Amino acid sequence: MLFAFRVTAGQENIVADLLHEKAKKTKIPVQSIVVSPYLKGYLIAEADNEVEAKRLITNVPHVKGILQNPMRIEDLKDMLESKPQEITLSEGDMVEITSGPFKGEKAKVVRIFREKEEVIVELVEVAVPIPVTIKLNTIKVIQQ
């Protein structure tokens, strides 16, 4: 059976290591632990039953809980596969930066590198326009 654990976002790998070590030491029957970049704040573990899964996460730091119902392997397929993103961005578009040191800043797209999934933007609300190279997934279009 597959069980999903809620964990502190960004701590998935650390929690997976802790769970692995605990399963080894206490001989809790856990067949696998899945960490995926597409499941921020969650881990998936394969255990014999819910009691064993709950025993595994007891007193482990950064684990917030277990989801009510067990999962099926078919449920994971869509979550674990990467889907190519269609880029509908063009030079001159106004964007807002959604993460990083320039989070919340508005910028104008200067150049797009589709193969690298990067874009060069110029910050517009500054005295001197500054060109910055950032990843496509860290911006949102506000005006085309």
N, CA, C and O atoms as a MOPAC input file, in Angstrom:
PM7 MOZYME 1SCF
protein

 N      0.83700 1    -1.17100 1     0.00000 1
 C      0.00000 1     0.00000 1     0.00000 1
 C      0.88900 1     1.24500 1     0.00000 1
 O      1.96600 1     1.25400 1     0.59700 1
 N      0.42600 1     2.27700 1    -0.67000 1
 C      1.16900 1     3.53300 1    -0.74300 1
 C      0.52700 1     4.56800 1     0.16300 1
 O     -0.69300 1     4.73500 1     0.17100 1
 N      1.36000 1     5.25900 1     0.92300 1
 C      0.88800 1     6.28600 1     1.84800 1
 C      1.61900 1     7.58700 1     1.58200 1
 O      2.82800 1     7.59100 1     1.34800 1
 N      0.88500 1     8.69400 1     1.61800 1
 C      1.48400 1    10.01600 1     1.41600 1
 C      1.64200 1    10.69500 1     2.76500 1
 O      0.71300 1    10.73400 1     3.57200 1
 N      2.83500 1    11.22800 1     2.99500 1
 C      3.13500 1    11.94900 1     4.22700 1
 C      3.31000 1    13.42800 1     3.90800 1
 O      4.00300 1    13.78300 1     2.95400 1
 N      2.68200 1    14.29300 1     4.70300 1
 C      2.92000 1    15.73300 1     4.59200 1
 C      4.18800 1    16.04500 1     5.38400 1
 O      4.33200 1    15.65200 1     6.54100 1
 N      5.10000 1    16.76100 1     4.73200 1
 C      6.36100 1    17.12100 1     5.38100 1
 C      6.63600 1    18.60200 1     5.13800 1
 O      6.00700 1    19.22600 1     4.28400 1
 N      7.56600 1    19.14800 1     5.88200 1
 C      7.95300 1    20.54000 1     5.68500 1
 C      8.54700 1    20.69500 1     4.29000 1
 O      9.45900 1    19.95900 1     3.91400 1
 N      8.03000 1    21.65600 1     3.52000 1
 C      8.51600 1    21.87700 1     2.15500 1
 C     10.00500 1    22.19900 1     2.18800 1
 O     10.46000 1    22.99000 1     3.01400 1
 N     10.74600 1    21.59100 1     1.29700 1
 C     12.18700 1    21.78400 1     1.22800 1
 C     12.96700 1    20.80000 1     2.07900 1
 O     14.19300 1    20.74100 1     1.98800 1
 N     12.27500 1    20.02700 1     2.90600 1
 C     12.94100 1    19.06700 1     3.78600 1
 C     12.67600 1    17.62300 1     3.35000 1
 O     12.96700 1    16.69300 1     4.10100 1
 N     12.13300 1    17.42700 1     2.15800 1
 C     11.72900 1    16.09900 1     1.70800 1
 C     12.87800 1    15.09700 1     1.72200 1
 O     12.70700 1    13.97200 1     2.19200 1
 N     14.04300 1    15.48600 1     1.21700 1
 C     15.18200 1    14.55600 1     1.16500 1
 C     15.68000 1    14.19300 1     2.56900 1
 O     16.01800 1    13.04000 1     2.84000 1
 N     15.71700 1    15.17500 1     3.44000 1
 C     16.16800 1    14.92600 1     4.81700 1
 C     15.20800 1    13.97100 1     5.51700 1
 O     15.63500 1    13.02400 1     6.17800 1
 N     13.90700 1    14.22500 1     5.36700 1
 C     12.90400 1    13.36000 1     5.99300 1
 C     12.98300 1    11.94600 1     5.41600 1
 O     12.86100 1    10.97100 1     6.15800 1
 N     13.18400 1    11.82600 1     4.11700 1
 C     13.29900 1    10.50700 1     3.49900 1
 C     14.47500 1     9.73400 1     4.09300 1
 O     14.36600 1     8.54000 1     4.37200 1
 N     15.59600 1    10.42500 1     4.28300 1
 C     16.75900 1     9.77900 1     4.90800 1
 C     16.45000 1     9.34600 1     6.34100 1
 O     16.80600 1     8.24100 1     6.75200 1
 N     15.78700 1    10.22000 1     7.09600 1
 C     15.42600 1     9.88000 1     8.47400 1
 C     14.48700 1     8.67400 1     8.52100 1
 O     14.65500 1     7.78300 1     9.35400 1
 N     13.49900 1     8.64900 1     7.62300 1
 C     12.55500 1     7.52700 1     7.58700 1
 C     13.26200 1     6.23100 1     7.19400 1
 O     12.98000 1     5.17000 1     7.75100 1
 N     14.17200 1     6.32200 1     6.24300 1
 C     14.91700 1     5.14600 1     5.80800 1
 C     15.72200 1     4.56600 1     6.97200 1
 O     15.70100 1     3.36000 1     7.21900 1
 N     16.43100 1     5.44700 1     7.68100 1
 C     17.23000 1     4.99500 1     8.83200 1
 C     16.35100 1     4.39900 1     9.92300 1
 O     16.69900 1     3.37600 1    10.51300 1
 N     15.21900 1     5.03000 1    10.19400 1
 C     14.32000 1     4.51800 1    11.22900 1
 C     13.77000 1     3.15300 1    10.83000 1
 O     13.68400 1     2.25000 1    11.66200 1
 N     13.39700 1     2.99800 1     9.56000 1
 C     12.86100 1     1.71700 1     9.08100 1
 C     13.91200 1     0.61600 1     9.21800 1
 O     13.58600 1    -0.51500 1     9.57900 1
 N     15.17500 1     0.94800 1     8.92800 1
 C     16.25300 1    -0.03600 1     9.05500 1
 C     16.47800 1    -0.43400 1    10.51300 1
 O     16.57400 1    -1.62100 1    10.82700 1
 N     16.56100 1     0.55000 1    11.39500 1
 C     16.85300 1     0.28900 1    12.80900 1
 C     15.72100 1    -0.47100 1    13.50500 1
 O     15.96700 1    -1.39700 1    14.27800 1
 N     14.48600 1    -0.07000 1    13.22500 1
 C     13.34500 1    -0.66200 1    13.93200 1
 C     12.71300 1    -1.82600 1    13.17400 1
 O     11.76200 1    -2.44900 1    13.64400 1
 N     13.26000 1    -2.10500 1    11.99200 1
 C     12.77000 1    -3.20200 1    11.14700 1
 C     11.28700 1    -3.05600 1    10.78400 1
 O     10.55300 1    -4.04200 1    10.71300 1
 N     10.86600 1    -1.81500 1    10.55800 1
 C      9.50700 1    -1.55700 1    10.06400 1
 C      9.50000 1    -1.92700 1     8.58900 1
 O     10.35300 1    -1.46100 1     7.83400 1
 N      8.55300 1    -2.75600 1     8.16600 1
 C      8.53800 1    -3.20700 1     6.76200 1
 C      8.09100 1    -2.10000 1     5.80100 1
 O      6.90000 1    -1.90800 1     5.55500 1
 N      9.08400 1    -1.38000 1     5.26600 1
 C      8.83200 1    -0.33900 1     4.26900 1
 C      9.60500 1    -0.73200 1     3.01700 1
 O     10.82300 1    -0.90100 1     3.05300 1
 N      8.88400 1    -0.87600 1     1.91100 1
 C      9.53400 1    -1.32000 1     0.68000 1
 C     10.21200 1    -0.17400 1    -0.06600 1
 O     11.27700 1    -0.36100 1    -0.65400 1
 N      9.59800 1     1.01900 1    -0.04400 1
 C     10.19500 1     2.13700 1    -0.77200 1
 C      9.72400 1     3.46500 1    -0.20600 1
 O      8.67800 1     3.56100 1     0.43700 1
 N     10.54200 1     4.49800 1    -0.46900 1
 C     10.20200 1     5.87200 1    -0.11800 1
 C     10.48200 1     6.71400 1    -1.35800 1
 O     11.58300 1     6.67500 1    -1.90700 1
 N      9.48900 1     7.46800 1    -1.79400 1
 C      9.60200 1     8.25500 1    -3.02500 1
 C      9.68400 1     9.73400 1    -2.68800 1
 O      8.84800 1    10.27100 1    -1.96000 1
 N     10.71700 1    10.38700 1    -3.23700 1
 C     10.86200 1    11.83800 1    -3.15600 1
 C     10.80500 1    12.33700 1    -4.58900 1
 O     11.57200 1    11.88100 1    -5.43700 1
 N      9.90400 1    13.26900 1    -4.86900 1
 C      9.77200 1    13.79300 1    -6.22600 1
 C      9.78500 1    15.31200 1    -6.20400 1
 O      9.16600 1    15.92800 1    -5.33500 1
 N     10.49400 1    15.92800 1    -7.16200 1
 C     10.48000 1    17.39500 1    -7.22700 1
 C      9.10700 1    17.93800 1    -7.59800 1
 O      8.84700 1    19.12800 1    -7.42000 1
 N      8.22400 1    17.08500 1    -8.11300 1
 C      6.87700 1    17.51500 1    -8.49300 1
 C      5.90100 1    17.43200 1    -7.33100 1
 O      4.75500 1    17.86200 1    -7.46500 1
 N      6.32400 1    16.89000 1    -6.19200 1
 C      5.46000 1    16.76900 1    -5.01500 1
 C      6.07500 1    17.54200 1    -3.86300 1
 O      6.56700 1    16.93800 1    -2.91000 1
 N      6.05600 1    18.85000 1    -3.93200 1
 C      6.62900 1    19.68300 1    -2.86700 1
 C      5.82900 1    19.48300 1    -1.58700 1
 O      4.60300 1    19.58900 1    -1.58600 1
 N      6.53100 1    19.19300 1    -0.50400 1
 C      5.88600 1    19.04700 1     0.78700 1
 C      5.26500 1    17.68500 1     1.03600 1
 O      4.52700 1    17.51300 1     2.00500 1
 N      5.55300 1    16.71100 1     0.17400 1
 C      4.99600 1    15.35800 1     0.34000 1
 C      6.04700 1    14.30500 1     0.05200 1
 O      6.95000 1    14.51200 1    -0.75900 1
 N      5.91800 1    13.17800 1     0.72400 1
 C      6.69700 1    11.96800 1     0.46200 1
 C      5.70500 1    10.83700 1     0.28400 1
 O      4.61400 1    10.86600 1     0.85200 1
 N      6.07400 1     9.85700 1    -0.49200 1
 C      5.24900 1     8.66300 1    -0.67100 1
 C      6.05900 1     7.47500 1    -0.15200 1
 O      7.23500 1     7.32300 1    -0.48200 1
 N      5.42000 1     6.63900 1     0.66000 1
 C      6.09400 1     5.44500 1     1.17300 1
 C      5.21200 1     4.22700 1     0.92100 1
 O      3.98500 1     4.29400 1     0.99300 1
 N      5.86600 1     3.13000 1     0.62900 1
 C      5.15800 1     1.86200 1     0.42600 1
 C      5.36200 1     1.01700 1     1.67900 1
 O      6.47800 1     0.61000 1     1.99900 1
 N      4.26400 1     0.76600 1     2.37400 1
 C      4.31500 1    -0.02400 1     3.61000 1
 C      3.21300 1    -1.08000 1     3.56000 1
 O      2.30300 1    -1.00200 1     2.73500 1
 N      3.30600 1    -2.06800 1     4.45300 1
 C      2.33700 1    -3.16100 1     4.46500 1
 C      0.93200 1    -2.70000 1     4.83700 1
 O     -0.05600 1    -3.14800 1     4.25500 1
 N      0.85600 1    -1.79300 1     5.81900 1
 C     -0.46400 1    -1.32500 1     6.25500 1
 C     -0.32600 1     0.04900 1     6.90200 1
 O      0.78300 1     0.55300 1     7.08300 1
 N     -1.45700 1     0.64500 1     7.24700 1
 C     -1.46600 1     1.99900 1     7.79600 1
 C     -0.81000 1     2.07500 1     9.17500 1
 O     -0.18600 1     3.08000 1     9.51600 1
 N     -0.95300 1     1.03200 1     9.94700 1
 C     -0.34400 1     1.00600 1    11.28200 1
 C      1.17400 1     1.12400 1    11.16800 1
 O      1.79600 1     1.89100 1    11.90300 1
 N      1.76700 1     0.36900 1    10.25200 1
 C      3.21800 1     0.42000 1    10.04400 1
 C      3.64700 1     1.79800 1     9.52600 1
 O      4.68500 1     2.32100 1     9.93200 1
 N      2.84600 1     2.38000 1     8.63200 1
 C      3.16600 1     3.69700 1     8.08600 1
 C      3.14100 1     4.75600 1     9.18200 1
 O      4.01300 1     5.62300 1     9.23300 1
 N      2.14100 1     4.68300 1    10.05600 1
 C      2.06000 1     5.64400 1    11.16300 1
 C      3.19100 1     5.43700 1    12.16500 1
 O      3.72100 1     6.39800 1    12.72100 1
 N      3.55300 1     4.18700 1    12.38800 1
 C      4.66800 1     3.88900 1    13.29000 1
 C      5.97300 1     4.45000 1    12.72800 1
 O      6.84400 1     4.89800 1    13.47500 1
 N      6.09400 1     4.41900 1    11.40500 1
 C      7.30500 1     4.92100 1    10.75200 1
 C      7.48300 1     6.42600 1    10.97300 1
 O      8.60300 1     6.88400 1    11.20000 1
 N      6.40500 1     7.19100 1    10.91000 1
 C      6.54200 1     8.65500 1    10.99300 1
 C      6.47300 1     9.20400 1    12.41600 1
 O      6.68900 1    10.39700 1    12.62700 1
 N      6.17500 1     8.35200 1    13.38900 1
 C      6.07000 1     8.80200 1    14.77100 1
 C      7.40300 1     9.37400 1    15.25600 1
 O      8.44600 1     8.72900 1    15.15500 1
 N      7.34200 1    10.60200 1    15.78500 1
 C      8.49900 1    11.31000 1    16.34800 1
 C      9.62100 1    11.59300 1    15.35100 1
 O     10.78400 1    11.69900 1    15.74100 1
 N      9.28200 1    11.71500 1    14.07000 1
 C     10.28400 1    12.08100 1    13.06900 1
 C     10.12600 1    13.57800 1    12.78400 1
 O      9.02900 1    14.03800 1    12.46600 1
 N     11.22600 1    14.34000 1    12.89700 1
 C     11.12900 1    15.78500 1    12.66400 1
 C     10.66700 1    16.10600 1    11.24200 1
 O     10.96000 1    15.35900 1    10.30800 1
 N      9.95700 1    17.19900 1    11.08300 1
 C      9.47300 1    17.73800 1     9.80500 1
 C      8.32100 1    16.94900 1     9.19300 1
 O      7.86300 1    17.30400 1     8.10700 1
 N      7.83700 1    15.90100 1     9.84000 1
 C      6.67800 1    15.16700 1     9.32700 1
 C      5.44700 1    15.75100 1     9.99200 1
 O      5.35100 1    15.79700 1    11.21900 1
 N      4.49600 1    16.20100 1     9.16400 1
 C      3.29700 1    16.85300 1     9.69700 1
 C      2.10700 1    15.91600 1     9.79300 1
 O      1.16000 1    16.19300 1    10.52800 1
 N      2.14100 1    14.81200 1     9.06200 1
 C      1.02600 1    13.87800 1     9.13500 1
 C      0.96900 1    12.96000 1     7.93900 1
 O      1.82800 1    12.98500 1     7.05800 1
 N     -0.07600 1    12.14300 1     7.93600 1
 C     -0.28400 1    11.17100 1     6.88100 1
 C     -1.66000 1    11.44800 1     6.27000 1
 O     -2.60900 1    11.77000 1     6.98500 1
 N     -1.76000 1    11.32000 1     4.94800 1
 C     -3.05800 1    11.52900 1     4.30200 1
 C     -4.00100 1    10.37900 1     4.64900 1
 O     -3.58000 1     9.23300 1     4.80900 1
 N     -5.28000 1    10.71100 1     4.75900 1
 C     -6.30900 1     9.76900 1     5.19500 1
 C     -6.28000 1     8.43500 1     4.45700 1
 O     -6.15500 1     7.38000 1     5.08000 1
 N     -6.39500 1     8.48000 1     3.14000 1
 C     -6.57000 1     7.24900 1     2.35900 1
 C     -5.27700 1     6.81800 1     1.67800 1
 O     -4.50500 1     7.65800 1     1.21500 1
 N     -5.04200 1     5.51600 1     1.61800 1
 C     -3.88100 1     5.02900 1     0.85800 1
 C     -4.02900 1     5.38200 1    -0.62200 1
 O     -5.13600 1     5.61400 1    -1.10700 1
 N     -2.91800 1     5.41800 1    -1.31800 1
 C     -2.92400 1     5.76900 1    -2.73800 1
 C     -2.76200 1     4.51100 1    -3.58100 1
 O     -2.33700 1     3.45900 1    -3.10400 1
 N     -3.12000 1     4.66200 1    -4.86200 1
 C     -2.87000 1     3.59900 1    -5.83300 1
 C     -1.68900 1     4.03000 1    -6.69800 1
 O     -1.41800 1     5.22400 1    -6.82700 1
 N     -1.00200 1     3.08600 1    -7.27800 1
 C      0.15800 1     3.40600 1    -8.11800 1
 C     -0.25400 1     4.25700 1    -9.31700 1
 O      0.53600 1     5.07200 1    -9.79300 1
 N     -1.47400 1     4.07900 1    -9.80600 1
 C     -1.97400 1     4.86900 1   -10.93500 1
 C     -2.07200 1     6.35400 1   -10.56000 1
 O     -1.88500 1     7.22700 1   -11.40800 1
 N     -2.36700 1     6.63100 1    -9.27800 1
 C     -2.46100 1     8.01800 1    -8.82000 1
 C     -1.11100 1     8.72200 1    -8.91900 1
 O     -1.05000 1     9.93000 1    -9.15100 1
 N     -0.04600 1     7.97400 1    -8.74500 1
 C      1.29600 1     8.55800 1    -8.75400 1
 C      1.81400 1     8.83800 1   -10.15600 1
 O      2.63400 1     9.73700 1   -10.34300 1
 N      1.35400 1     8.09100 1   -11.12800 1
 C      1.90700 1     8.19300 1   -12.47500 1
 C      1.87400 1     9.63400 1   -12.99200 1
 O      2.87900 1    10.13700 1   -13.49400 1
 N      0.72400 1    10.29600 1   -12.86800 1
 C      0.61600 1    11.66500 1   -13.35800 1
 C      1.44500 1    12.64000 1   -12.53500 1
 O      1.94900 1    13.63100 1   -13.06300 1
 N      1.58600 1    12.36100 1   -11.24300 1
 C      2.32600 1    13.27200 1   -10.37000 1
 C      3.83200 1    13.18800 1   -10.57100 1
 O      4.54400 1    14.16200 1   -10.32700 1
 N      4.32200 1    12.04500 1   -11.00800 1
 C      5.76600 1    11.84000 1   -11.09600 1
 C      6.34300 1    12.11500 1   -12.47600 1
 O      7.54900 1    12.32100 1   -12.61000 1
 N      5.49800 1    12.12300 1   -13.50400 1
 C      5.99600 1    12.35700 1   -14.85400 1
 C      6.11400 1    13.85100 1   -15.11300 1
 O      5.25500 1    14.63700 1   -14.71400 1
 N      7.18600 1    14.22500 1   -15.78400 1
 C      7.33100 1    15.63300 1   -16.13400 1
 C      6.59900 1    15.88700 1   -17.43800 1
 O      6.66000 1    15.09000 1   -18.37300 1
 N      5.91700 1    16.99400 1   -17.47900 1
 C      5.16900 1    17.36800 1   -18.67800 1
 C      5.85200 1    18.58600 1   -19.28600 1
 O      6.14000 1    19.55300 1   -18.58100 1
 N      6.11200 1    18.54600 1   -20.58300 1
 C      6.76100 1    19.70700 1   -21.19100 1
 C      5.83900 1    20.92400 1   -21.12400 1
 O      4.64000 1    20.83200 1   -21.38900 1
 N      6.42200 1    22.05500 1   -20.76600 1
 C      5.64900 1    23.27700 1   -20.67000 1
 C      5.64400 1    23.97900 1   -22.00800 1
 O      6.66800 1    24.05400 1   -22.68800 1
 N      4.48500 1    24.49500 1   -22.38200 1
 C      4.40700 1    25.29300 1   -23.59900 1
 C      4.68900 1    26.72800 1   -23.20100 1
 O      4.04000 1    27.28100 1   -22.31200 1
 N      5.65000 1    27.31500 1   -23.85900 1
 C      6.05800 1    28.66700 1   -23.51600 1
 C      5.29800 1    29.64000 1   -24.40400 1
 O      5.47400 1    29.64400 1   -25.62200 1
 N      4.45500 1    30.46200 1   -23.79600 1
 C      3.67200 1    31.44200 1   -24.54100 1
 C      4.14500 1    32.84700 1   -24.19600 1
 O      3.34300 1    33.74400 1   -23.93800 1
 N      5.42900 1    33.01400 1   -24.19700 1
 C      6.05300 1    34.26300 1   -23.80800 1
 C      6.75800 1    34.83800 1   -25.02600 1
 O      7.31200 1    34.09000 1   -25.83200 1
 N      6.74500 1    36.13700 1   -25.16500 1
 C      7.47600 1    36.74700 1   -26.27000 1
 C      8.22200 1    37.98300 1   -25.76700 1
 O      7.91100 1    38.52800 1   -24.70800 1
 N      9.19900 1    38.40500 1   -26.53900 1
 C     10.00400 1    39.56700 1   -26.15600 1
 C      9.11000 1    40.79700 1   -26.08600 1
 O      8.24900 1    41.00800 1   -26.94000 1
 N      9.33100 1    41.60000 1   -25.05700 1
 C      8.53800 1    42.80700 1   -24.85900 1
 C      7.40100 1    42.63200 1   -23.86200 1
 O      6.81500 1    43.62000 1   -23.42000 1
 N      7.07800 1    41.39000 1   -23.49700 1
 C      6.01900 1    41.13700 1   -22.51600 1
 C      6.42800 1    41.66800 1   -21.14900 1
 O      7.60300 1    41.64900 1   -20.78200 1
 N      5.44000 1    42.13800 1   -20.41100 1
 C      5.66900 1    42.55600 1   -19.02800 1
 C      5.38500 1    41.36300 1   -18.13000 1
 O      4.37000 1    40.68400 1   -18.28900 1
 N      6.28700 1    41.11000 1   -17.18200 1
 C      6.15600 1    39.96100 1   -16.28600 1
 C      6.38800 1    40.40500 1   -14.84700 1
 O      6.92900 1    41.47800 1   -14.57900 1
 N      5.95900 1    39.54000 1   -13.93100 1
 C      6.26200 1    39.74500 1   -12.51700 1
 C      7.11800 1    38.57800 1   -12.07200 1
 O      6.81600 1    37.42800 1   -12.39100 1
 N      8.17200 1    38.85600 1   -11.34300 1
 C      9.06800 1    37.81800 1   -10.84500 1
 C      8.44800 1    37.23000 1    -9.58000 1
 O      8.10100 1    37.96500 1    -8.65600 1
 N      8.30900 1    35.89800 1    -9.54000 1
 C      7.57000 1    35.25500 1    -8.45800 1
 C      8.44700 1    34.62200 1    -7.38400 1
 O      7.92800 1    34.17400 1    -6.36100 1
 N      9.76000 1    34.57300 1    -7.58600 1
 C     10.63200 1    34.04300 1    -6.54200 1
 C     12.04900 1    34.56800 1    -6.72800 1
 O     12.39100 1    35.14200 1    -7.76200 1
 N     12.85100 1    34.35800 1    -5.71200 1
 C     14.23300 1    34.81100 1    -5.76500 1
 C     14.39100 1    36.19900 1    -5.17100 1
 O     13.44900 1    36.73400 1    -4.58700 1
 N     15.58200 1    36.79400 1    -5.31500 1
 C     15.85400 1    38.08400 1    -4.69600 1
 C     15.03500 1    39.23700 1    -5.29100 1
 O     14.88400 1    40.28000 1    -4.65400 1
 N     14.51000 1    39.05500 1    -6.49800 1
 C     13.72100 1    40.11100 1    -7.14000 1
 C     12.22200 1    39.81700 1    -7.09300 1
 O     11.45600 1    40.35700 1    -7.89100 1
 N     11.81100 1    38.97500 1    -6.17400 1
 C     10.40200 1    38.59100 1    -6.04400 1
 C      9.52100 1    39.83000 1    -5.90600 1
 O      9.79800 1    40.73300 1    -5.11500 1
 N      8.43800 1    39.84200 1    -6.71300 1
 C      7.49400 1    40.95500 1    -6.66600 1
 C      7.83100 1    42.09400 1    -7.61900 1
 O      7.00800 1    42.98500 1    -7.82600 1
 N      9.02500 1    42.08200 1    -8.20100 1
 C      9.43000 1    43.13200 1    -9.13600 1
 C      8.78900 1    42.90100 1   -10.50100 1
 O      8.57300 1    41.76500 1   -10.92400 1
 N      8.49100 1    44.00600 1   -11.17500 1
 C      7.97600 1    43.93000 1   -12.54000 1
 C      9.15600 1    44.08700 1   -13.49100 1
 O     10.10600 1    44.82100 1   -13.22100 1
 N      9.06700 1    43.37800 1   -14.60900 1
 C     10.17600 1    43.41300 1   -15.56000 1
 C      9.66200 1    43.25300 1   -16.98500 1
 O      8.53800 1    42.80300 1   -17.20800 1
 N     10.49900 1    43.62500 1   -17.94200 1
 C     10.17400 1    43.48000 1   -19.36600 1
 C     11.08000 1    42.40000 1   -19.94900 1
 O     12.28600 1    42.39400 1   -19.70000 1
 N     10.49600 1    41.48500 1   -20.72700 1
 C     11.25900 1    40.39200 1   -21.33900 1
 C     12.12700 1    40.95600 1   -22.45900 1
 O     11.63400 1    41.63200 1   -23.36200 1
 N     13.43500 1    40.66700 1   -22.38700 1
 C     14.38700 1    41.13200 1   -23.39100 1
 C     14.74700 1    40.00300 1   -24.34800 1
 O     14.81800 1    40.20600 1   -25.56000 1
 N     14.97400 1    38.80700 1   -23.79600 1
 C     15.38300 1    37.66600 1   -24.62400 1
 C     14.93200 1    36.37500 1   -23.96700 1
 O     14.88800 1    36.28100 1   -22.74000 1
 N     14.59500 1    35.37100 1   -24.78600 1
 C     14.11600 1    34.08500 1   -24.28400 1
 C     15.03600 1    32.98000 1   -24.78900 1
 O     15.35100 1    32.90800 1   -25.97700 1
 N     15.46000 1    32.11900 1   -23.86500 1
 C     16.25400 1    30.93800 1   -24.20800 1
 C     15.39400 1    29.71400 1   -23.93100 1
 O     15.42500 1    29.16800 1   -22.82800 1
 N     14.62900 1    29.28300 1   -24.92500 1
 C     13.66000 1    28.19400 1   -24.73900 1
 C     14.33600 1    26.87200 1   -24.37900 1
 O     13.82000 1    26.12500 1   -23.54700 1
 N     15.46700 1    26.57800 1   -24.98300 1
 C     16.14100 1    25.30500 1   -24.71700 1
 C     16.66200 1    25.21500 1   -23.28500 1
 O     16.70400 1    24.13000 1   -22.70500 1
 N     17.05700 1    26.34900 1   -22.71500 1
 C     17.54100 1    26.37100 1   -21.33300 1
 C     16.43700 1    26.67500 1   -20.33400 1
 O     16.64200 1    26.57900 1   -19.12400 1
 N     15.25600 1    27.04600 1   -20.84700 1
 C     14.13000 1    27.47400 1   -20.01900 1
 C     14.52500 1    28.65700 1   -19.14100 1
 O     14.21500 1    28.70400 1   -17.95100 1
 N     15.21700 1    29.61000 1   -19.76300 1
 C     15.63700 1    30.82600 1   -19.07800 1
 C     15.19200 1    32.03300 1   -19.89000 1
 O     14.90100 1    31.92600 1   -21.08100 1
 N     15.14600 1    33.18100 1   -19.22500 1
 C     14.74600 1    34.41700 1   -19.88000 1
 C     15.57300 1    35.56400 1   -19.29500 1
 O     15.88200 1    35.58100 1   -18.10400 1
 N     15.92100 1    36.51500 1   -20.15600 1
 C     16.58100 1    37.72600 1   -19.67400 1
 C     15.50800 1    38.80600 1   -19.60900 1
 O     14.80700 1    39.07100 1   -20.58500 1
 N     15.39700 1    39.41800 1   -18.44200 1
 C     14.42600 1    40.49000 1   -18.24000 1
 C     15.15100 1    41.73600 1   -17.75000 1
 O     16.25000 1    41.66000 1   -17.20200 1
 N     14.50900 1    42.89100 1   -17.96100 1
 C     15.02100 1    44.14400 1   -17.40900 1
 C     14.03100 1    44.62800 1   -16.37500 1
 O     12.84400 1    44.77900 1   -16.66200 1
 N     14.51700 1    44.86900 1   -15.17800 1
 C     13.66800 1    45.40400 1   -14.12300 1
 C     13.23200 1    46.80700 1   -14.53000 1
 O     14.05500 1    47.60900 1   -14.97300 1
 N     11.93400 1    47.11000 1   -14.38100 1
 C     11.43700 1    48.39100 1   -14.87800 1
 C     11.24800 1    49.44300 1   -13.78400 1
 O     11.24900 1    50.63800 1   -14.07900 1
 N     11.08800 1    49.03300 1   -12.55800 1
 C     10.83300 1    50.00300 1   -11.49700 1
 C     12.10800 1    50.39200 1   -10.74600 1
 O     12.10100 1    50.57900 1    -9.53000 1
 N     13.19700 1    50.50600 1   -11.50300 1
 C     14.47500 1    50.91900 1   -10.92600 1
 C     15.01300 1    52.10100 1   -11.73300 1
 O     14.59600 1    52.31300 1   -12.87100 1
 N     15.93500 1    52.87100 1   -11.15500 1
 C     16.47900 1    54.05200 1   -11.82400 1
 C     17.21300 1    53.67600 1   -13.11400 1
 O     17.06700 1    54.34300 1   -14.13800 1
 N     17.99700 1    52.60600 1   -13.05000 1
 C     18.74300 1    52.14100 1   -14.21300 1
 C     18.26300 1    50.72700 1   -14.53100 1
 O     18.34000 1    49.85200 1   -13.66800 1
 N     17.76300 1    50.47700 1   -15.76100 1
 C     17.29000 1    49.12300 1   -16.10000 1
 C     18.41900 1    48.09900 1   -15.95200 1
 O     19.50300 1    48.26900 1   -16.50900 1
 N     18.14700 1    47.03900 1   -15.19400 1
 C     19.15000 1    46.00900 1   -14.92800 1
 C     18.72200 1    44.72600 1   -15.62400 1
 O     17.64600 1    44.20500 1   -15.33200 1
 N     19.55000 1    44.19200 1   -16.55400 1
 C     19.19800 1    42.90300 1   -17.15600 1
 C     19.51600 1    41.75900 1   -16.18100 1
 O     20.59800 1    41.70600 1   -15.59700 1
 N     18.54400 1    40.84500 1   -16.02200 1
 C     18.68500 1    39.72700 1   -15.09700 1
 C     18.27700 1    38.45200 1   -15.82700 1
 O     17.24800 1    38.42700 1   -16.50200 1
 N     19.07900 1    37.39100 1   -15.69500 1
 C     18.73200 1    36.09400 1   -16.27600 1
 C     18.08700 1    35.23900 1   -15.19300 1
 O     18.67000 1    35.01200 1   -14.13300 1
 N     16.86000 1    34.76200 1   -15.47900 1
 C     16.12800 1    33.94800 1   -14.50400 1
 C     15.43200 1    32.78400 1   -15.21800 1
 O     15.29800 1    32.78400 1   -16.44100 1
 N     14.99900 1    31.80600 1   -14.44300 1
 C     14.29600 1    30.64600 1   -14.98200 1
 C     12.86900 1    31.03200 1   -15.36200 1
 O     12.26100 1    31.89900 1   -14.73500 1
 N     12.34400 1    30.37600 1   -16.40100 1
 C     10.97600 1    30.65000 1   -16.86000 1
 C      9.93100 1    30.37600 1   -15.79900 1
 O      8.90800 1    31.05900 1   -15.74900 1
 N     10.17400 1    29.37200 1   -14.93400 1
 C      9.16300 1    29.02400 1   -13.94000 1
 C      9.14200 1    29.99900 1   -12.76400 1
 O      8.38900 1    29.79000 1   -11.81300 1
 N      9.95600 1    31.06500 1   -12.80700 1
 C      9.95100 1    32.03200 1   -11.71400 1
 C      9.30700 1    33.34500 1   -12.12700 1
 O      9.46900 1    34.35400 1   -11.44100 1
 N      8.57400 1    33.34800 1   -13.24600 1
 C      7.88400 1    34.56200 1   -13.68200 1
 C      6.45600 1    34.25200 1   -14.06500 1
 O      6.10600 1    33.11300 1   -14.37700 1
 N      5.62800 1    35.30100 1   -14.03400 1
 C      4.27800 1    35.17200 1   -14.56900 1
 C      4.00700 1    36.39700 1   -15.43000 1
 O      4.39400 1    37.51500 1   -15.09100 1
 N      3.33200 1    36.16100 1   -16.55500 1
 C      3.04600 1    37.22800 1   -17.49300 1
 C      1.92100 1    38.10700 1   -16.93400 1
 O      0.88700 1    37.59900 1   -16.50000 1
 N      2.13000 1    39.41700 1   -16.94700 1
 C      1.07200 1    40.31000 1   -16.49300 1
 C      0.50500 1    41.14300 1   -17.63800 1
 O     -0.60500 1    41.66500 1   -17.53400 1
 N      1.26600 1    41.27100 1   -18.73900 1
 C      0.77100 1    41.99500 1   -19.89600 1
 C      1.56100 1    41.55300 1   -21.12400 1
 O      2.79200 1    41.55800 1   -21.12500 1
 N      0.82100 1    41.16800 1   -22.18000 1
 C      1.50000 1    40.73500 1   -23.41400 1
 C      1.43300 1    41.82900 1   -24.45500 1
 O      1.94500 1    41.66000 1   -25.56200 1

